[in-house]
C-alpha cells in the first residue's frame, strides 16, 4: 500500500473527525497491523459513520480491541485507519436467570468475568491475554484455551451479535435467547473471520454457574510423552468429565514449577463430591505415572492464569491435528527445537486436536522451525498457523501456510460482504 501523504492524512483526519474522535496513530514497526490515523468511536453509530466514510473514499480500516493480536494475521505495517473499539465497552444486559449476557465488543474479558462472578456465574472462555483482550477481538480471532475441551470455543457460546458491515450497514445476527432458529447462524461466520467481514459492536453469550470446586491434577512421566497420551485417551473414554486434558512439554513443565519432564495437566470443575471422585479415579488408574501435585480452587485458577500468560517476544504457532497425533506433534516439535537450538514451550490437548508451540530464537531459526513443522504436518491431515509473530517473520513464512482448498469459497464470501476490500485487507487467508 502506498503511504498517505501529509496533505492526504490531514484531509482524511478532517473528514473522519466529522463522525468520530481521531488522532495520529503510533507506528508499530515490530508487529504492524496499525493505521496512519486512529479513530476512537464511542458507540455503534460512530463505527457505522466511519465505515460509511471508508466505503465512499476507499480508505482501508483495521479494527482493534485491546491490541493483543497485532502479531496475528496480515503482512501490512499499517492501513489508513486503525479503528479502536476501546471506548465501546460495558455490559448491556445480564439475564442471570437465563444465563445470558449481552456486552459491548470493546469490553475486556477480565472485566466480564469479574462482573459475572458477583452473580455466581462465569463465561467459559479461557482465552489468553484476558486482562487486555476484548471480547470482540477474542471472538474475531476465535481464541480459546485448554478448557475448550469441555466448554467449546467462542463459536459455541455466541447466540447473537450486532455487526457493522463495510458500507456502514448495521446487522443483527442471532437473538438474545439460547434457542434461536431464525435462519442461518451468521454468528459462526463472523467468529474467527479476523474482522474482515464486519466489525462486531455487541455480542450476546451463554454463561454458566461458577463451579463449586475446581481442581488441577498434575502428573509426570519418566518415559516421555507416550504414557501420558495413553492415559489421556483412557480417561477420555470413561464417564469422567475433565474440563481440560493438556500434555505439557519439559520446558513449560519446569516453568510451571514441576520437573523438567513431559507432564499432564488435568482440570475438573463441578460440585465437590464429583471433583473428588474424579481425582480419586485418576490416582487409582495412573499407575505408570506420578501424581506430582493437586491444586484446588484459588490455587488451581492461579495455575491456569500463569499457564495462559504469553510472552510477546515469543512466536506462537497453533497446530491442528488428528487427536491421536497430538503427542506426535509435541514430540516432533521437541526434537526439531533441540536440533535448531531454540527455546520451546509447548502444550497440546489430546481431546481437541490443538497444540500451541511458543518459540523463542533468532528470526532465521524460527522461520526454519515453522517450515519444518509445516513440512511434517503436510502429510498428516493437519495445519500450522502463525498465531503471533513479528511482521518480518509473517512476511517471510506466511501466516496460514499453503493456500487452503477453501480459499475460493473464502474469497467469494469476502467479496460479498466487503466488495471494496476496505476491512482488514490481507489479514485473513484471503481477506
FISEKE-399194 format. One line per 5 residues: number of its first residue (from 1); their letters; for each residue x, y, z of N, C-alpha, C. Coordinates in steps of 0.05 Angstrom, whole numbers, plus 5000, padded with zeros to 4 digits. Example, Ala and Ser with C-alpha at 12.3 -4.5 7.8 and 13.67 -1.06 7.14 Angstrom:
<nodes>
1 = AS = 5264:4886:5156:5246:4910:5156:5264:4934:5156  5257:4955:5142:5273:4979:5143:5258:5001:5157
</nodes>
This chain:
<nodes>
1 = XXXXX = 5017:4976:5000:5000:5000:5000:5018:5025:5000  5011:5045:4984:5026:5070:4983:5020:5086:5008  5041:5100:5018:5037:5116:5042:5021:5140:5036  5003:5147:5054:4987:5171:5051:5005:5195:5055  5003:5215:5038:5019:5239:5041:5010:5255:5065
6 = XXXXX = 5026:5275:5074:5018:5291:5097:4992:5306:5091  4990:5317:5066:4966:5331:5059:4942:5312:5059  4946:5288:5048:4925:5269:5047:4916:5260:5074  4936:5257:5093:4930:5249:5120:4913:5271:5134  4920:5296:5129:4905:5318:5141:4876:5318:5131
11 = XXXXX = 4873:5314:5105:4846:5313:5093:4830:5290:5104  4843:5267:5107:4829:5244:5118:4821:5249:5146  4839:5260:5162:4832:5267:5190:4809:5286:5192  4809:5306:5174:4787:5325:5174:4760:5313:5168  4760:5294:5149:4734:5280:5143:4726:5262:5166
16 = XXXXX = 4745:5247:5177:4739:5227:5197:4730:5241:5223  4741:5264:5229:4733:5278:5253:4704:5287:5253  4691:5287:5230:4663:5294:5228:4645:5272:5240  4656:5248:5241:4640:5225:5251:4650:5213:5277  4676:5217:5284:4686:5205:5309:4713:5219:5316
21 = XXXXX = 4721:5214:5341:4747:5224:5351:4770:5211:5337  4791:5226:5329:4814:5215:5315:4840:5226:5327  4861:5212:5320:4888:5221:5328:4908:5208:5309  4933:5219:5309:4954:5206:5293:4962:5180:5308  4964:5158:5293:4970:5132:5305:5000:5128:5307
26 = XXXXX = 5008:5117:5331:5036:5110:5334:5042:5085:5317  5065:5085:5305:5074:5063:5288:5081:5039:5305  5077:5015:5295:5086:4991:5308:5102:4976:5287  5128:4982:5286:5145:4971:5265:5151:4941:5270  5147:4932:5295:5152:4904:5301:5130:4886:5291
31 = XXXXX = 5105:4893:5298:5083:4875:5292:5065:4885:5269  5065:4911:5264:5048:4922:5242:5019:4921:5251  5001:4920:5230:4972:4919:5235:4962:4943:5251  4972:4967:5244:4963:4992:5256:4951:5009:5234  4950:5035:5238:4939:5054:5218:4955:5079:5218
36 = XXXXX = 4951:5096:5198:4964:5122:5198:4949:5141:5216  4923:5137:5218:4906:5151:5238:4893:5130:5255  4885:5138:5280:4870:5120:5297:4843:5134:5303  4821:5120:5301:4795:5130:5307:4785:5117:5332  4771:5133:5349:4761:5123:5375:4730:5127:5376
41 = XXXXX = 4715:5111:5361:4686:5114:5363:4676:5107:5391  4655:5121:5399:4644:5117:5426:4618:5101:5426  4608:5095:5402:4584:5079:5400:4581:5067:5372  4561:5051:5369:4557:5037:5343:4552:5057:5320  4538:5079:5326:4532:5098:5305:4558:5110:5294
46 = XXXXX = 4578:5115:5311:4603:5126:5301:4619:5106:5286  4617:5080:5294:4630:5059:5278:4618:5059:5250  4592:5060:5249:4577:5060:5223:4585:5083:5206  4587:5107:5219:4595:5131:5204:4623:5129:5193  4641:5118:5209:4669:5115:5199:4671:5096:5176
51 = XXXXX = 4657:5073:5177:4658:5054:5155:4643:5064:5131  4622:5079:5134:4608:5091:5112:4627:5110:5097  4642:5126:5112:4662:5144:5100:4684:5128:5086  4693:5107:5098:4713:5090:5086:4703:5079:5059  4678:5070:5059:4667:5058:5034:4666:5079:5012
56 = XXXXX = 4660:5104:5019:4657:5125:4998:4684:5136:4989  4704:5134:5006:4730:5146:4999:4751:5125:4992  4746:5100:4997:4765:5078:4991:4787:5075:5011  4785:5087:5034:4806:5083:5054:4803:5056:5068  4825:5045:5077:4825:5019:5089:4825:5021:5120
61 = XXXXX = 4813:5002:5133:4808:5003:5161:4816:4977:5175  4831:4979:5196:4838:4956:5213:4823:4959:5240  4804:4943:5247:4791:4944:5273:4810:4932:5294  4808:4943:5319:4825:4933:5340:4811:4935:5367  4815:4915:5384:4804:4916:5411:4825:4925:5431
66 = XXXXX = 4838:4906:5444:4858:4912:5464:4886:4914:5452  4889:4908:5427:4916:4909:5414:4933:4885:5419  4921:4864:5429:4937:4840:5435:4942:4822:5411  4928:4827:5389:4930:4809:5366:4944:4822:5342  4960:4843:5347:4974:4855:5324:4993:4836:5310
71 = XXXXX = 5002:4816:5325:5021:4797:5313:5007:4774:5300  4981:4775:5296:4965:4753:5284:4953:4762:5258  4961:4749:5236:4949:4754:5210:4960:4778:5197  4960:4777:5170:4966:4800:5154:4996:4806:5152  5003:4822:5131:5030:4830:5126:5033:4860:5121
76 = XXXXX = 5012:4875:5130:5013:4904:5127:5024:4916:5152  5041:4937:5148:5050:4952:5172:5027:4970:5181  5013:4982:5162:4991:4999:5171:4971:5002:5148  4945:5005:5156:4924:5013:5138:4921:5043:5141  4900:5054:5128:4896:5083:5131:4886:5090:5159
81 = XXXXX = 4868:5073:5170:4856:5079:5196:4856:5055:5213  4865:5058:5238:4862:5038:5259:4837:5046:5275  4817:5029:5274:4792:5036:5288:4791:5021:5315  4796:5036:5336:4797:5025:5363:4770:5022:5375  4764:4999:5387:4738:4994:5400:4740:4998:5430
86 = XXXXX = 4762:5009:5440:4766:5011:5469:4744:5026:5484  4732:5046:5471:4711:5062:5484:4683:5050:5483  4680:5029:5467:4654:5016:5465:4654:4992:5483  4650:4997:5508:4653:4975:5528:4631:4977:5549  4628:4955:5563:4608:4954:5585:4587:4933:5580
91 = XXXXX = 4574:4924:5601:4552:4904:5600:4526:4918:5593  4513:4908:5573:4487:4919:5564:4464:4907:5580  4465:4881:5583:4443:4867:5597:4453:4840:5606  4445:4832:5630:4452:4806:5641:4427:4793:5652  4417:4773:5637:4393:4758:5646:4404:4734:5662
96 = XXXXX = 4409:4739:5688:4422:4719:5705:4406:4693:5706  4380:4695:5707:4363:4671:5709:4365:4654:5684  4370:4666:5661:4372:4652:5636:4401:4646:5628  4420:4655:5644:4448:4652:5638:4456:4664:5611  4445:4688:5606:4450:4702:5581:4462:4730:5587
101 = XXXXX = 4483:4737:5573:4497:4762:5577:4500:4777:5550  4493:4802:5549:4497:4819:5526:4517:4841:5534  4539:4843:5518:4561:4860:5525:4571:4875:5501  4582:4899:5504:4594:4913:5482:4621:4901:5475  4628:4903:5450:4651:4887:5439:4678:4896:5450
106 = XXXXX = 4681:4921:5459:4706:4930:5469:4712:4924:5498  4695:4908:5511:4698:4901:5539:4719:4880:5543  4739:4885:5560:4759:4863:5565:4746:4839:5578  4756:4815:5570:4745:4790:5581:4747:4790:5611  4769:4800:5623:4772:4800:5652:4750:4816:5665
111 = XXXXX = 4742:4839:5653:4720:4855:5665:4694:4839:5664  4690:4824:5643:4665:4808:5641:4665:4787:5663  4687:4773:5666:4689:4752:5687:4685:4764:5715  4696:4787:5720:4693:4800:5746:4664:4807:5752  4650:4818:5732:4622:4825:5735:4604:4801:5739
116 = XXXXX = 4609:4780:5723:4593:4756:5726:4598:4741:5752  4622:4742:5762:4629:4728:5787:4612:4739:5810  4605:4765:5809:4588:4776:5830:4560:4764:5831  4552:4752:5808:4526:4739:5806:4529:4708:5807  4553:4699:5813:4557:4670:5815:4559:4656:5789
121 = XXXXX = 4567:4671:5768:4569:4659:5741:4596:4666:5728  4601:4653:5705:4626:4659:5690:4621:4653:5661  4638:4665:5644:4638:4659:5616:4659:4638:5610  4651:4614:5601:4671:4592:5598:4688:4595:5574  4705:4616:5574:4723:4622:5552:4750:4629:5564
126 = XXXXX = 4769:4612:5562:4795:4616:5575:4816:4625:5555  4811:4647:5541:4830:4657:5521:4853:4670:5535  4877:4670:5523:4900:4684:5534:4896:4714:5533  4913:4729:5548:4912:4758:5548:4884:4769:5557  4872:4756:5576:4845:4763:5584:4843:4790:5597
131 = XXXXX = 4865:4800:5609:4865:4826:5622:4861:4849:5601  4875:4846:5578:4873:4867:5558:4855:4859:5534  4854:4833:5528:4839:4824:5505:4809:4829:5508  4797:4841:5488:4769:4847:5489:4752:4824:5478  4727:4823:5486:4710:4801:5477:4707:4801:5446
136 = XXXXX = 4705:4825:5434:4703:4827:5405:4728:4817:5391  4751:4824:5401:4776:4815:5389:4781:4785:5393  4774:4775:5416:4777:4747:5422:4760:4730:5403  4735:4739:5399:4717:4725:5381:4726:4728:5352  4735:4751:5344:4744:4755:5316:4767:4737:5310
141 = XXXXX = 4785:4732:5329:4807:4714:5325:4801:4686:5333  4778:4681:5344:4769:4654:5354:4790:4642:5373  4798:4658:5392:4817:4649:5412:4804:4633:5434  4817:4612:5442:4806:4596:5465:4830:4582:5478  4825:4569:5501:4847:4556:5515:4841:4527:5520
146 = XXXXX = 4855:4514:5539:4853:4485:5544:4825:4476:5552  4809:4494:5564:4782:4486:5574:4762:4485:5551  4771:4490:5527:4754:4486:5503:4744:4457:5502  4760:4439:5513:4752:4410:5513:4724:4406:5524  4718:4420:5546:4692:4416:5559:4671:4437:5550
151 = XXXXX = 4680:4462:5547:4661:4484:5543:4658:4493:5514  4676:4484:5496:4675:4492:5469:4689:4519:5465  4689:4529:5440:4702:4554:5434:4682:4577:5434  4691:4601:5426:4672:4623:5425:4649:4618:5406  4653:4604:5385:4631:4598:5366:4608:4583:5381
156 = XXXXX = 4615:4568:5401:4594:4552:5415:4580:4569:5436  4591:4592:5443:4579:4608:5465:4562:4631:5455  4567:4640:5430:4553:4664:5419:4525:4656:5410  4505:4671:5419:4478:4667:5409:4468:4691:5393  4482:4714:5395:4473:4737:5380:4495:4758:5377
161 = XXXXX = 4494:4774:5356:4514:4795:5351:4501:4818:5337  4513:4841:5341:4508:4865:5325:4534:4871:5310  4533:4874:5284:4557:4877:5267:4553:4900:5248  4573:4917:5245:4573:4938:5225:4589:4928:5201  4575:4927:5178:4588:4918:5153:4605:4940:5140
166 = XXXXX = 4619:4933:5119:4639:4951:5107:4627:4977:5097  4602:4977:5089:4589:5001:5079:4576:5018:5101  4578:5009:5126:4566:5023:5148:4539:5012:5156  4529:4992:5142:4503:4980:5149:4506:4964:5175  4486:4966:5192:4486:4951:5217:4468:4927:5214
171 = XXXXX = 4478:4904:5223:4462:4879:5221:4462:4865:5247  4439:4853:5254:4438:4836:5278:4436:4807:5269  4454:4791:5281:4454:4762:5276:4445:4747:5301  4429:4726:5298:4420:4711:5321:4400:4726:5337  4399:4721:5363:4379:4733:5381:4389:4732:5409
176 = XXXXX = 4375:4745:5427:4383:4745:5456:4370:4722:5471  4367:4699:5458:4357:4675:5471:4374:4652:5462  4375:4631:5478:4391:4607:5472:4380:4592:5449  4353:4587:5449:4341:4571:5428:4332:4590:5405  4351:4595:5387:4346:4612:5364:4347:4596:5339
181 = XXXXX = 4325:4597:5324:4324:4581:5299:4317:4600:5275  4326:4625:5277:4319:4644:5256:4340:4643:5233  4336:4624:5215:4352:4623:5191:4381:4615:5196  4399:4624:5178:4427:4616:5180:4440:4627:5206  4458:4612:5218:4472:4621:5242:4496:4637:5233
186 = XXXXX = 4491:4663:5227:4512:4680:5217:4534:4685:5238  4528:4681:5263:4548:4686:5284:4573:4669:5279  4569:4644:5270:4592:4627:5266:4610:4636:5243  4598:4652:5225:4614:4663:5202:4632:4686:5212  4621:4702:5229:4637:4725:5239:4659:4717:5258
191 = XXXXX = 4653:4697:5275:4673:4688:5295:4696:4675:5279  4720:4685:5284:4744:4674:5270:4750:4687:5243  4734:4707:5235:4739:4719:5209:4758:4742:5210  4770:4747:5233:4791:4767:5237:4782:4795:5229  4756:4801:5232:4746:4828:5227:4747:4835:5197
196 = XXXXX = 4748:4815:5180:4748:4821:5151:4720:4823:5139  4700:4814:5153:4672:4814:5142:4655:4836:5155  4663:4846:5178:4648:4867:5192:4660:4871:5219  4652:4892:5232:4662:4899:5259:4640:4893:5279  4645:4875:5297:4626:4868:5318:4625:4890:5339
201 = XXXXX = 4601:4900:5345:4598:4921:5365:4584:4911:5390  4570:4889:5389:4556:4879:5412:4552:4849:5409  4554:4834:5431:4552:4805:5429:4536:4794:5452  4520:4774:5447:4504:4760:5467:4515:4732:5470  4520:4724:5495:4534:4699:5500:4520:4683:5522
206 = XXXXX = 4526:4657:5521:4516:4638:5542:4536:4637:5565  4526:4641:5589:4543:4639:5613:4538:4612:5627  4553:4607:5648:4549:4583:5664:4552:4591:5694  4539:4575:5711:4543:4579:5740:4573:4573:5748  4584:4589:5766:4611:4583:5775:4611:4556:5789
211 = XXXXX = 4631:4539:5782:4633:4513:5795:4639:4516:5825  4628:4498:5841:4634:4499:5870:4663:4491:5876  4674:4474:5859:4701:4464:5864:4716:4463:5837  4740:4472:5837:4758:4470:5814:4784:4457:5823  4794:4439:5808:4820:4427:5815:4837:4422:5790
216 = XXXXX = 4863:4422:5795:4883:4415:5774:4900:4392:5785  4900:4370:5771:4917:4347:5779:4940:4346:5759  4964:4346:5770:4988:4346:5753:5002:4319:5755  5008:4307:5732:5021:4281:5731:5047:4283:5715  5066:4266:5721:5091:4266:5706:5098:4238:5696
221 = XXXXX = 5114:4237:5676:5122:4212:5664:5153:4211:5662  5164:4188:5671:5193:4184:5668:5200:4174:5640  5179:4166:5625:5184:4152:5599:5175:4169:5575  5175:4195:5578:5168:4212:5555:5138:4217:5553  5130:4224:5528:5103:4233:5524:5083:4210:5520
226 = XXXXX = 5092:4187:5511:5073:4165:5504:5055:4156:5527  5066:4150:5551:5049:4141:5573:5027:4162:5580  5034:4188:5578:5015:4209:5583:4992:4209:5563  4999:4204:5537:4979:4203:5516:4961:4179:5520  4972:4156:5527:4956:4132:5531:4936:4136:5554
231 = XXXXX = 4946:4148:5576:4928:4153:5599:4907:4173:5592  4914:4194:5576:4895:4214:5568:4872:4202:5552  4879:4185:5533:4858:4172:5517:4841:4154:5533  4853:4140:5552:4837:4123:5570:4817:4139:5587  4827:4162:5597:4809:4180:5613:4786:4190:5596
236 = XXXXX = 4791:4198:5572:4770:4209:5555:4750:4188:5545  4757:4163:5548:4739:4141:5541:4721:4132:5564  4724:4145:5587:4708:4138:5611:4686:4159:5615  4669:4154:5635:4648:4174:5641:4659:4198:5656  4685:4199:5662:4696:4223:5674:4692:4247:5656
241 = XXXXX = 4691:4271:5668:4686:4295:5653:4707:4317:5658  4731:4312:5649:4752:4332:5652:4746:4358:5636  4753:4380:5648:4750:4406:5634:4773:4411:5615  4796:4401:5622:4820:4403:5605:4838:4379:5609  4850:4370:5587:4869:4348:5588:4893:4357:5570
246 = XXXXX = 4913:4368:5583:4935:4381:5568:4962:4368:5573  4975:4359:5552:5002:4349:5554:5021:4373:5552  5040:4374:5570:5058:4397:5573:5087:4389:5569  5102:4404:5552:5129:4396:5547:5148:4402:5570  5172:4391:5571:5190:4394:5594:5196:4423:5602
251 = XXXXX = 5201:4440:5582:5208:4468:5589:5185:4482:5602  5161:4478:5592:5137:4491:5604:5131:4479:5631  5134:4453:5633:5130:4440:5659:5149:4452:5680  5174:4456:5672:5194:4468:5690:5185:4497:5698  5176:4512:5679:5168:4540:5684:5144:4541:5703
256 = XXXXX = 5127:4520:5702:5103:4520:5719:5109:4508:5746  5134:4502:5752:5141:4493:5779:5145:4463:5782  5143:4448:5760:5147:4420:5761:5176:4412:5754  5180:4386:5749:5206:4377:5739:5208:4382:5709  5232:4382:5699:5236:4385:5670:5231:4359:5656
261 = XXXXX = 5206:4352:5654:5197:4327:5641:5170:4332:5629  5162:4315:5610:5135:4316:5600:5115:4312:5623  5094:4328:5623:5074:4325:5644:5046:4327:5633  5026:4322:5650:4998:4322:5642:4983:4339:5662  4968:4359:5652:4951:4375:5669:4922:4368:5664
266 = XXXXX = 4909:4359:5685:4880:4352:5684:4865:4372:5700  4843:4382:5690:4826:4401:5704:4798:4390:5707  4787:4392:5732:4760:4383:5738:4745:4406:5751  4720:4411:5743:4703:4432:5754:4675:4421:5758  4665:4422:5783:4638:4411:5788:4632:4416:5818
271 = XXXXX = 4612:4401:5828:4608:4401:5857:4630:4386:5871  4636:4391:5896:4659:4379:5909:4660:4348:5907  4637:4335:5911:4637:4306:5911:4645:4295:5884  4635:4308:5863:4642:4298:5836:4672:4302:5830  4682:4325:5837:4711:4331:5832:4728:4311:5848
276 = XXXXX = 4721:4306:5873:4737:4287:5889:4736:4259:5878  4713:4251:5868:4710:4225:5856:4729:4222:5831  4730:4243:5815:4747:4242:5791:4777:4243:5798  4784:4258:5819:4811:4258:5828:4820:4231:5837  4802:4218:5852:4808:4190:5862:4811:4171:5839
281 = XXXXX = 4795:4174:5818:4797:4156:5795:4824:4159:5782  4834:4184:5780:4860:4189:5768:4882:4175:5784  4881:4178:5811:4902:4166:5827:4902:4136:5825  4878:4124:5823:4876:4095:5821:4886:4084:5795  4882:4099:5773:4887:4089:5747:4913:4099:5734
286 = XXXXX = 4925:4119:5745:4951:4129:5734:4974:4114:5745  4974:4088:5741:4994:4070:5754:5022:4073:5742  5024:4081:5717:5050:4085:5705:5060:4114:5706  5044:4131:5720:5051:4159:5722:5054:4167:5751  5065:4190:5756:5068:4201:5783:5050:4225:5786
291 = XXXXX = 5033:4225:5806:5017:4249:5812:5034:4268:5828  5043:4289:5815:5062:4308:5828:5049:4329:5845  5024:4336:5839:5011:4357:5855:4981:4357:5849  4965:4367:5868:4937:4371:5864:4930:4399:5875  4920:4417:5858:4914:4444:5865:4884:4448:5865
296 = XXXXX = 4874:4464:5884:4845:4467:5885:4837:4497:5887  4814:4503:5875:4801:4529:5877:4820:4552:5869  4827:4570:5888:4843:4594:5881:4870:4585:5870  4882:4565:5881:4908:4556:5871:4906:4545:5843  4885:4530:5837:4880:4519:5810:4876:4542:5790
301 = XXXXX = 4859:4561:5798:4854:4584:5780:4880:4600:5774  4896:4603:5795:4921:4618:5791:4941:4602:5773  4940:4576:5776:4958:4559:5759:4951:4563:5729  4925:4562:5723:4916:4565:5695:4922:4593:5685  4919:4613:5702:4925:4641:5694:4954:4643:5686
306 = XXXXX = 4972:4632:5702:5001:4632:5695:5006:4616:5670  4992:4594:5667:4996:4576:5644:4990:4591:5618  4969:4608:5619:4960:4622:5595:4975:4648:5589  4992:4656:5607:5007:4681:5603:5026:4677:5579  5026:4696:5561:5043:4693:5537:5064:4715:5536
311 = XXXXX = 5087:4709:5526:5109:4728:5523:5108:4739:5494  5105:4765:5492:5103:4777:5465:5129:4774:5449  5151:4766:5463:5176:4762:5449:5177:4734:5436  5159:4717:5444:5157:4690:5432:5140:4691:5406  5147:4673:5388:5130:4667:5365:5112:4644:5372
316 = XXXXX = 5086:4647:5369:5067:4627:5376:5055:4614:5352  5055:4587:5351:5043:4572:5329:5020:4556:5340  4999:4554:5324:4976:4536:5331:4977:4513:5311  4978:4489:5321:4979:4465:5304:4953:4450:5308  4939:4446:5286:4915:4429:5286:4922:4402:5275
321 = XXXXX = 4912:4381:5289:4919:4354:5280:4897:4335:5288  4900:4310:5279:4883:4289:5290:4888:4286:5320  4867:4278:5334:4870:4275:5363:4894:4257:5370  4897:4235:5355:4918:4216:5361:4946:4226:5354  4947:4248:5339:4973:4259:5330:4984:4280:5349
326 = XXXXX = 4968:4289:5369:4978:4310:5387:5004:4303:5400  5007:4279:5412:5033:4272:5424:5056:4270:5403  5049:4262:5379:5069:4261:5357:5078:4289:5350  5059:4308:5349:5066:4336:5343:5085:4347:5364  5078:4343:5389:5094:4353:5411:5122:4341:5411
331 = XXXXX = 5123:4315:5406:5149:4301:5405:5166:4311:5382  5154:4314:5359:5170:4324:5336:5179:4353:5340  5162:4369:5351:5169:4397:5357:5193:4398:5377  5193:4380:5396:5214:4378:5416:5241:4371:5402  5240:4351:5385:5264:4343:5371:5275:4365:5353
336 = XXXXX = 5256:4378:5338:5264:4399:5319:5276:4423:5334  5264:4430:5357:5275:4453:5372:5302:4446:5383  5307:4422:5391:5334:4414:5401:5354:4415:5378  5346:4406:5354:5365:4407:5332:5373:4436:5324  5353:4454:5327:5358:4482:5319:5369:4499:5343
341 = XXXXX = 5369:4487:5367:5379:4502:5390:5361:4525:5398  5335:4521:5397:5317:4543:5404:5300:4535:5428  5290:4556:5442:5273:4551:5466:5245:4546:5457  5233:4525:5468:5206:4517:5461:5189:4511:5486  5167:4525:5489:5147:4519:5509:5122:4510:5494
346 = XXXXX = 5113:4485:5499:5091:4475:5483:5072:4459:5500  5047:4457:5490:5027:4440:5503:5005:4433:5482  4991:4411:5487:4971:4403:5468:4949:4387:5481  4925:4390:5470:4901:4376:5480:4894:4352:5464  4897:4329:5477:4891:4303:5463:4861:4302:5456
351 = XXXXX = 4844:4315:5471:4815:4314:5466:4805:4334:5446  4822:4353:5438:4813:4374:5419:4828:4372:5393  4854:4364:5394:4870:4363:5370:4884:4389:5364  4888:4406:5384:4903:4431:5380:4927:4432:5399  4949:4441:5387:4974:4444:5403:4983:4473:5399
356 = XXXXX = 4995:4484:5420:5007:4511:5419:5037:4508:5423  5053:4520:5405:5082:4520:5406:5092:4549:5409  5105:4555:5431:5116:4582:5436:5146:4580:5432  5156:4594:5412:5184:4591:5404:5199:4618:5408  5223:4616:5419:5240:4640:5422:5268:4634:5411
361 = XXXXX = 5276:4649:5391:5302:4646:5378:5306:4668:5358  5329:4668:5345:5334:4687:5324:5314:4682:5301  5310:4702:5285:5289:4701:5264:5293:4677:5245  5317:4673:5235:5322:4652:5216:5316:4624:5227  5324:4620:5253:5319:4595:5266:5289:4590:5270
366 = XXXXX = 5274:4612:5277:5245:4610:5280:5232:4603:5253  5240:4616:5232:5229:4610:5205:5235:4582:5197  5259:4572:5202:5266:4544:5196:5248:4525:5212  5243:4531:5237:5226:4515:5254:5198:4514:5243  5187:4537:5235:5160:4538:5224:5158:4521:5198
371 = XXXXX = 5177:4524:5180:5177:4509:5155:5179:4479:5161  5196:4472:5181:5199:4444:5188:5173:4432:5199  5159:4447:5216:5133:4437:5227:5112:4435:5204  5112:4454:5186:5093:4452:5164:5098:4428:5146  5123:4424:5141:5131:4400:5124:5122:4375:5138
376 = XXXXX = 5126:4373:5164:5119:4350:5180:5089:4345:5179  5073:4367:5181:5044:4365:5182:5031:4361:5155  5046:4366:5134:5034:4366:5107:5023:4338:5100  5034:4317:5111:5024:4290:5105:5007:4279:5127  4998:4296:5146:4984:4286:5170:4957:4298:5174
381 = XXXXX = 4944:4308:5153:4918:4320:5155:4916:4341:5177  4937:4359:5177:4937:4380:5197:4946:4406:5185  4951:4426:5202:4959:4452:5193:4976:4466:5214  4991:4486:5206:5007:4502:5225:5001:4531:5219  4989:4545:5238:4983:4574:5235:5001:4590:5253
386 = XXXXX = 5011:4612:5242:5027:4630:5259:5007:4648:5274  5005:4644:5300:4985:4658:5316:4995:4684:5327  5021:4686:5330:5034:4711:5339:5063:4712:5330  5070:4733:5316:5098:4735:5306:5103:4764:5297  5128:4773:5297:5134:4799:5285:5127:4799:5256
391 = XXXXX = 5123:4823:5246:5116:4827:5218:5136:4815:5199  5162:4817:5206:5183:4806:5188:5181:4776:5185  5174:4762:5207:5170:4733:5206:5145:4726:5190  5124:4740:5194:5099:4734:5179:5103:4739:5149  5118:4759:5142:5123:4764:5114:5141:4742:5101
396 = XXXXX = 5158:4730:5117:5177:4710:5106:5164:4683:5103  5148:4674:5123:5137:4647:5122:5107:4646:5118  5093:4669:5119:5064:4669:5116:5051:4660:5142  5027:4669:5145:5012:4663:5170:4998:4636:5168  4986:4630:5145:4967:4608:5142:4979:4584:5128
401 = XXXXX = 5004:4586:5119:5016:4563:5105:5006:4562:5076  5005:4538:5066:4995:4534:5038:4966:4543:5035  4959:4551:5011:4932:4560:5007:4912:4538:5014  4891:4546:5028:4870:4527:5036:4854:4519:5012  4845:4494:5011:4827:4485:4989:4801:4501:4989
406 = XXXXX = 4795:4515:5011:4771:4531:5013:4776:4560:5006  4800:4567:4996:4806:4595:4991:4787:4609:4973  4778:4595:4952:4759:4607:4933:4733:4613:4947  4724:4595:4964:4700:4600:4979:4703:4624:4998  4725:4626:5012:4731:4648:5030:4731:4674:5013
411 = XXXXX = 4744:4674:4990:4746:4698:4974:4718:4707:4965  4701:4688:4958:4674:4695:4950:4658:4708:4972  4661:4697:4996:4647:4709:5019:4657:4737:5025  4683:4741:5023:4695:4767:5028:4685:4787:5008  4683:4780:4982:4674:4798:4962:4644:4806:4967
416 = XXXXX = 4629:4786:4976:4600:4792:4981:4596:4811:5004  4613:4809:5025:4610:4826:5048:4625:4852:5046  4647:4852:5031:4665:4876:5030:4676:4878:5002  4660:4885:4982:4669:4885:4954:4692:4904:4949  4695:4926:4965:4717:4945:4960:4742:4937:4975
421 = XXXXX = 4740:4917:4992:4764:4907:5007:4775:4928:5027  4757:4942:5041:4767:4962:5059:4773:4952:5087  4761:4929:5095:4763:4919:5122:4787:4899:5125  4806:4906:5141:4828:4889:5148:4841:4875:5123  4849:4891:5103:4859:4879:5078:4883:4860:5083
426 = XXXXX = 4880:4835:5072:4902:4816:5074:4905:4803:5102  4887:4808:5120:4891:4799:5148:4884:4769:5151  4864:4760:5136:4856:4732:5138:4868:4716:5114  4859:4692:5111:4870:4674:5090:4870:4688:5063  4847:4700:5056:4845:4715:5031:4834:4743:5035
431 = X = 4834:4751:5061:4820:4775:5070:4828:4801:5056
</nodes>
